[in-house]
Amino acid sequence: MFDMLRKIWQVGTVTEKQPFEPAPKKYRGKIELTAQKNTNWEECIAACPTGALCMNVNKIRLFYGNCIQCGNCVKICNTDALTQTTDCYQAVNAKKDLFISVDKDEEK
């Protein structure tokens, strides 16, 4: 066991950032949330099968911890308030970074 630990200590980090190339255009990655006027948020929220998208008073919140990146909310959204990226890096250092929110009444 000590031999294995010594080898790990000597070799160091051998992992590299993945993927080596950008994700293909068809890849379903992170959902981006922006405030748009006249968005029917109730329909977008109802389309989310995991409850990752929710409304609290005047804030729309997205919790990446529950999001399965199915894109249902993006398809049903009547504006460009929800978009799906090809971003495949979703690791965070703190749980609070898994939440994003926008004001419901904010105009852009």
Secondary structure, DSSP 8 states (H G I E B T S, - for coil): -HHHHHHHHHH------S-SS---TT----EEE---TT--HHHHHHH-SSS-EEEETTEEEEETTT-----HHHHH-SSSSEEE--------SSGGGGEEEEETT---
